[in-house]
Amino acid sequence: MTSLVQLQKKQEELERLQRDIERMKASEEVQKEMAFIEDLNQLLAKYNKTLADLAPMVPAKASAAAPAAGRRQRKLKVYVNPTTGEKIETRGGNHKVLKAWKAEHGNDVVEGWLQ
């Protein structure tokens, strides 16, 4: 594809995006949200506060400034030994008792004990 064709496609895409933006700005829902943000900023200014002052009250998902806290936590697995009734809760395979069960009964059998 030539540079000229790419340029034309990008310009068309830009025009389409600009039309979408104008349509969204004109929507009633966006108008309400913009009015809410404006009212909120006026209220914060009235009491000499900022959004950062509200951070402890804002849930973690709503805070754009809060980075993800490491990697995703693994799913909790619960194994119950049917012969002894012993119960193990683990998030990984590096569990002493779970390893012993797998060595004694086999991996497939122990995975069948998963609740």
HELIX and SHEET records of a PDB file:
HELIX    1   1 SER A    3  ALA A   26  1                                  24    
HELIX    2   2 GLU A   28  LYS A   46  1                                  19    
HELIX    3   3 LEU A   51  MET A   57  5                                   7    
HELIX    4   4 LYS A   96  HIS A  105  1                                  10    
HELIX    5   5 ASN A  107  GLU A  111  1                                   5    
SHEET    1   A 2 LYS A  77  VAL A  80  0                                        
SHEET    2   A 2 LYS A  87  THR A  90 -1                                        
END                                                                             
